Amino acid sequence: MPNSNINNTEQHLKYLDSARGIAALMVFISHYTGYVYNFQNPRNIGIYCLLFNGNDAVSFFFVLSGFVLSYKYIMGGNALDIRKFYVTRFFRLFPPYFILVTASALWSFHDRLSIQLLKDLFIFNKFEFWQEAILFRYNNKFWSPGWTLTIEMLCSFLIPFFIALALKNKRFINYFLVTIIILGNTISFSFHFLLGILACCHYSMITSDEFKKTNWHKYRFLILAAAIVLFSLRQINRISELGSTLVYLMNFSGIEYFVLSAIGSFIFLVAILRSKTAQRILENRILVFVGRISFAIYLVHLLVLGMTLKYMGGPLERPFSIKYLLLFTLVCFTAVFTTSTLFYYLIERPFISIGKRISARLKPSLIVQRDV
């Protein structure tokens, strides 16, 4: 049974919901600026993406998922039933994704829909809809960010085993991290989730006063500056190309930008877990609500943005007008937040409830729990 220290651990950290919401906004805004302004100069879009780094916000999503998915088992002391974990995770990710991909596919052909086209799309699979819809393969034609959900789903199958190893001995996570670095691209995105689990394993130390005695705390500002560079290196390269030596070392080692942004994301996560000031800011009700609908924002924003561009046109498709730009931005952001809110309450949350009800009826399967 879990000990008293674990029982006293807070079971849900609202400020991490807000952090996820900010990351979702970064993805949305980066797509908004890219789609609307259609930058021709990579340097210009690099400057915008340096501020709203949607590419590498995905790394933060993955690292945060590793932490959140393991927190209630490693720190909360709950028993992990692997079959129930898979069921709830499936209903958390797949139904909203499937509905979004279906809507995106229909929108792709909205100007020439017919019975025959619907047959070709859904029955005869001439456009490879079902390869994309099943989520387990990288085949993203109708919704380009679908590869990230594929990673979330596939890594979710590994999470219970990582948690079991962490509960047995925290050092197993360190060994896995080194192994993935050596293997390179083969299973590189597991690295992100393992970093989140690593933060969870050391949560008590990170949030304790003892942490102030470590070199990590002593050099925290330097480490945080390094994290910003690692997280933004992809965008820095767009503005000013990196030196040939660094590029050679990255290519030789097989370390991609996503690995570097994962390390930066890990440091950001640790900083948030340490900072009471950051937590108070992130516990603002508006930010918490944005965090609550963050998955919906991530799912629907491209489709809504495409529709808005279709019927209003981009601001630079006509003589530039500040008033029109402000109107377009207002309509676009209002449409995304309204659609995301409806999507969360009408689709996402009901399926989460269904997953929990089905999971509650299942008989116990393989149980993973902390030793006494």
C-alpha positions in Angstrom: 0.0 0.0 0.0 1.2 3.6 -0.6 2.8 5.3 2.3 1.6 8.5 4.0 3.9 10.8 2.1 2.4 9.6 -1.2 -1.1 10.0 0.2 -0.3 13.7 0.9 0.8 14.3 -2.7 -1.5 16.6 -4.7 -3.2 14.4 -7.2 -3.7 17.1 -9.9 -1.4 20.0 -10.7 -3.6 22.6 -12.4 -0.7 24.8 -13.3 0.5 22.1 -15.7 -2.8 22.2 -17.5 -2.1 25.9 -18.1 1.4 25.2 -19.3 -0.1 22.7 -21.8 -2.6 25.4 -22.9 0.2 27.9 -23.5 2.0 25.3 -25.6 -1.2 24.7 -27.7 -1.5 28.5 -28.2 2.1 28.6 -29.4 1.3 25.9 -32.0 -1.9 27.8 -33.1 -0.2 31.2 -33.3 2.8 29.8 -35.3 0.4 28.3 -37.8 -1.7 31.5 -37.9 1.4 33.6 -38.7 2.7 31.1 -41.3 -0.6 30.7 -43.0 -1.7 34.3 -43.0 1.5 36.1 -43.9 3.0 33.4 -46.1 6.5 34.6 -45.4 8.8 34.3 -48.4 12.0 35.0 -46.3 12.9 32.2 -43.9 14.6 34.7 -41.7 11.4 36.6 -41.1 9.3 33.6 -40.3 12.2 32.5 -38.0 11.9 35.6 -36.0 8.1 35.1 -35.5 8.6 31.4 -34.7 11.3 32.2 -32.2 8.6 34.0 -30.2 5.8 31.5 -31.0 7.8 28.2 -31.4 5.0 25.9 -32.4 7.4 23.3 -33.9 9.1 22.6 -30.6 6.1 23.2 -28.4 5.3 19.7 -29.5 8.4 18.5 -27.6 7.0 20.2 -24.4 3.7 18.3 -25.0 5.5 15.0 -25.1 7.7 15.7 -22.0 4.6 16.9 -20.1 2.6 13.9 -21.1 5.4 11.6 -19.7 5.2 13.5 -16.4 1.4 13.7 -16.1 0.7 10.1 -17.2 3.2 8.8 -14.6 2.5 11.2 -11.8 -0.4 9.6 -10.1 1.3 6.2 -10.1 4.8 7.2 -9.1 4.0 10.1 -6.8 0.3 9.5 -6.2 0.8 5.9 -5.2 -2.1 4.6 -7.3 -2.0 1.1 -8.6 -1.7 1.0 -12.4 -3.8 -1.6 -14.2 -2.3 -1.8 -17.7 -5.4 -2.8 -19.5 -7.5 -0.1 -17.9 -4.7 2.4 -18.7 -4.8 1.5 -22.4 -8.6 1.7 -22.5 -8.8 5.2 -20.9 -5.9 6.4 -23.0 -7.5 5.1 -26.2 -10.8 7.0 -25.5 -8.8 10.1 -24.5 -7.0 10.3 -27.8 -8.6 8.3 -30.6 -12.3 9.4 -30.9 -11.6 13.1 -31.0 -8.8 12.5 -33.4 -11.0 10.3 -35.7 -13.8 12.9 -35.7 -11.3 15.7 -36.6 -9.6 13.7 -39.4 -13.0 12.9 -40.8 -14.1 16.5 -40.8 -10.7 17.6 -42.3 -11.1 15.0 -45.1 -14.6 16.2 -45.9 -13.4 19.8 -45.9 -10.7 18.9 -48.3 -13.3 18.0 -50.9 -16.1 20.4 -49.8 -16.3 22.1 -53.1 -16.9 18.8 -55.1 -18.6 16.5 -52.7 -20.7 13.7 -54.2 -22.0 10.3 -53.4 -19.3 8.8 -55.6 -16.5 10.8 -53.9 -17.8 9.8 -50.4 -17.6 6.1 -51.6 -14.1 6.6 -52.9 -13.1 8.3 -49.7 -14.6 6.1 -47.0 -15.4 2.8 -48.7 -12.9 2.2 -51.5 -10.2 4.2 -49.6 -8.8 5.8 -52.8 -7.4 8.7 -50.9 -5.8 6.5 -48.1 -8.2 8.0 -45.5 -8.2 4.8 -43.4 -4.4 4.6 -43.2 -4.6 8.1 -41.6 -7.7 7.5 -39.5 -6.4 4.4 -37.7 -3.7 6.7 -36.1 -1.0 4.0 -35.8 0.8 4.9 -39.0 2.5 8.0 -40.2 0.1 8.8 -43.1 -1.0 12.4 -42.6 -2.7 13.9 -45.7 -5.8 15.5 -44.4 -4.5 16.7 -41.0 -0.8 17.3 -41.1 -0.1 17.4 -37.3 -1.5 13.8 -37.1 2.0 12.4 -36.7 2.2 13.9 -33.2 -1.0 12.0 -32.2 0.6 8.8 -33.6 3.5 9.3 -31.3 1.3 10.0 -28.3 -0.7 6.9 -29.0 2.3 4.6 -29.7 4.3 5.9 -26.7 1.2 5.4 -24.5 1.7 1.7 -25.0 5.2 1.9 -23.6 4.3 4.2 -20.7 3.1 1.5 -18.3 6.4 -0.4 -18.7 8.4 2.7 -18.2 6.4 3.4 -15.0 6.9 -0.2 -13.8 10.7 0.2 -14.3 10.7 3.6 -12.5 8.9 2.1 -9.5 11.3 -0.8 -9.4 14.4 1.4 -9.7 14.6 5.1 -10.9 18.0 4.5 -12.5 16.4 2.3 -15.2 15.0 5.6 -16.7 18.5 7.0 -16.9 19.7 3.9 -18.7 16.8 4.1 -21.2 17.5 7.7 -21.9 21.2 7.0 -22.7 20.1 4.0 -24.8 17.7 6.1 -26.9 20.4 8.8 -27.5 22.7 6.0 -28.8 20.0 4.4 -31.0 19.1 7.8 -32.5 16.0 8.3 -34.7 14.8 4.7 -34.3 12.8 5.4 -31.1 13.8 9.0 -30.5 10.4 10.4 -29.3 10.3 7.9 -26.4 13.1 10.2 -25.1 10.6 13.0 -24.5 8.2 10.8 -22.5 11.1 9.3 -20.5 12.3 12.8 -19.6 8.8 13.6 -18.2 8.9 10.3 -16.2 12.4 11.3 -15.0 11.1 14.6 -13.7 8.3 12.7 -11.9 10.8 10.3 -10.3 12.6 13.2 -8.8 9.6 15.4 -8.1 10.1 15.2 -4.3 13.7 16.3 -4.6 12.9 19.0 -7.2 10.2 20.6 -5.0 12.1 20.2 -1.7 14.3 22.8 0.1 17.2 20.4 -0.4 17.2 21.2 -4.0 18.5 24.7 -3.2 21.8 23.1 -2.0 22.5 21.5 -5.4 24.5 23.0 -8.3 21.3 22.8 -10.4 19.8 25.5 -8.3 23.0 27.5 -8.0 23.4 27.8 -11.8 19.6 27.8 -12.5 19.6 31.0 -14.5 22.5 29.8 -16.7 20.7 26.4 -17.1 17.5 28.1 -18.0 19.2 30.3 -20.6 20.7 27.1 -22.1 17.3 25.6 -22.2 15.9 28.5 -24.2 18.7 28.1 -26.7 18.2 24.3 -27.0 14.4 24.8 -27.3 14.8 27.5 -30.0 17.8 26.2 -31.9 15.7 25.2 -34.9 14.3 28.7 -35.2 17.7 30.3 -34.5 19.1 28.3 -37.5 16.3 29.8 -39.7 17.5 33.3 -38.7 21.2 32.7 -39.0 22.5 29.3 -40.1 24.5 27.3 -37.5 28.1 26.6 -37.9 29.2 23.6 -40.0 30.9 22.0 -37.0 27.7 21.9 -34.9 25.7 20.7 -37.9 28.2 18.0 -38.5 28.1 16.8 -34.8 24.3 16.7 -34.9 24.3 14.7 -38.1 27.1 12.4 -36.9 25.4 11.7 -33.5 21.9 11.5 -34.9 20.7 14.1 -32.5 17.8 16.0 -34.0 16.4 19.4 -33.1 13.5 17.5 -31.3 16.0 15.9 -29.0 17.5 19.2 -28.1 14.1 20.9 -27.6 13.1 17.9 -25.4 16.0 18.7 -23.1 15.0 22.3 -23.1 11.4 21.3 -22.3 12.5 19.1 -19.5 14.3 22.1 -17.9 11.3 24.3 -18.4 9.1 21.7 -16.7 11.5 21.4 -13.7 11.6 25.2 -13.5 7.8 25.3 -13.3 7.7 22.6 -10.7 10.2 24.6 -8.6 8.7 28.1 -9.0 5.8 29.1 -6.8 5.5 32.4 -8.7 5.1 30.6 -12.0 2.6 28.3 -10.5 0.5 31.2 -9.1 0.5 32.8 -12.5 -0.4 29.6 -14.3 -3.3 28.9 -11.9 -5.1 31.9 -13.3 -8.7 30.7 -14.1 -8.4 31.8 -17.8 -5.2 30.0 -18.3 -6.5 26.9 -16.5 -9.5 26.9 -18.9 -7.3 27.3 -21.9 -5.3 24.3 -20.6 -8.5 22.3 -20.2 -9.4 22.8 -23.9 -5.8 22.7 -25.1 -6.2 19.3 -26.8 -9.2 20.6 -28.6 -7.3 23.8 -29.7 -4.5 21.6 -31.0 -7.0 19.5 -32.9 -9.3 22.0 -34.5 -7.2 25.1 -35.1 -5.9 24.2 -38.5 -9.3 23.3 -39.9 -10.9 26.5 -38.5 -8.0 28.5 -39.8 -8.4 27.0 -43.2 -12.1 27.8 -43.3 -11.5 31.4 -42.1 -8.9 31.9 -44.8 -11.2 30.4 -47.4 -14.1 32.8 -46.7 -12.3 35.9 -45.6 -9.0 35.7 -47.4 -5.6 36.4 -45.9 -4.8 40.0 -44.9 -2.1 40.3 -47.5 -4.2 39.0 -50.4 -5.5 42.6 -50.7 -4.1 46.1 -50.1 -2.8 45.9 -46.5 -5.2 47.3 -44.0 -4.7 47.3 -40.3 -8.4 47.4 -39.7 -8.9 44.3 -41.9 -6.0 42.5 -40.2 -7.5 43.2 -36.7 -10.9 42.0 -37.9 -9.5 38.9 -39.5 -7.5 38.1 -36.3 -10.5 38.7 -34.1 -12.7 36.4 -36.2 -10.0 33.7 -36.5 -9.2 33.6 -32.8 -12.9 33.8 -31.8 -13.7 30.9 -34.1 -10.9 28.7 -32.9 -11.7 29.3 -29.2 -15.5 28.8 -29.7 -15.0 25.7 -31.8 -12.5 24.3 -29.3 -14.8 24.9 -26.4 -17.7 23.1 -28.1 -15.4 20.3 -29.2 -14.2 19.8 -25.6 -17.7 19.7 -24.1 -19.5 17.9 -26.8 -16.9 15.4 -28.0 -13.7 15.2 -25.9 -15.2 15.1 -22.4 -18.0 12.7 -23.2 -15.5 10.2 -24.7 -13.2 10.6 -21.7 -16.2 9.7 -19.5 -17.1 6.7 -21.7 -13.5 5.4 -21.4 -13.6 5.8 -17.6 -16.9 3.9 -17.3 -15.7 1.0 -19.5 -12.4 0.9 -17.6 -14.3 0.7 -14.3 -16.2 -2.4 -15.5 -13.1 -4.3 -16.5 -11.7 -7.0 -14.3 -8.2 -6.4 -12.9 -5.4 -7.4 -15.3 -1.7 -6.8 -14.9 -1.2 -4.5 -11.9 1.8 -2.3 -11.3 2.2 -0.8 -7.9 4.9 0.7 -5.7 6.3 -1.8 -3.1 5.6 -1.1 0.5 
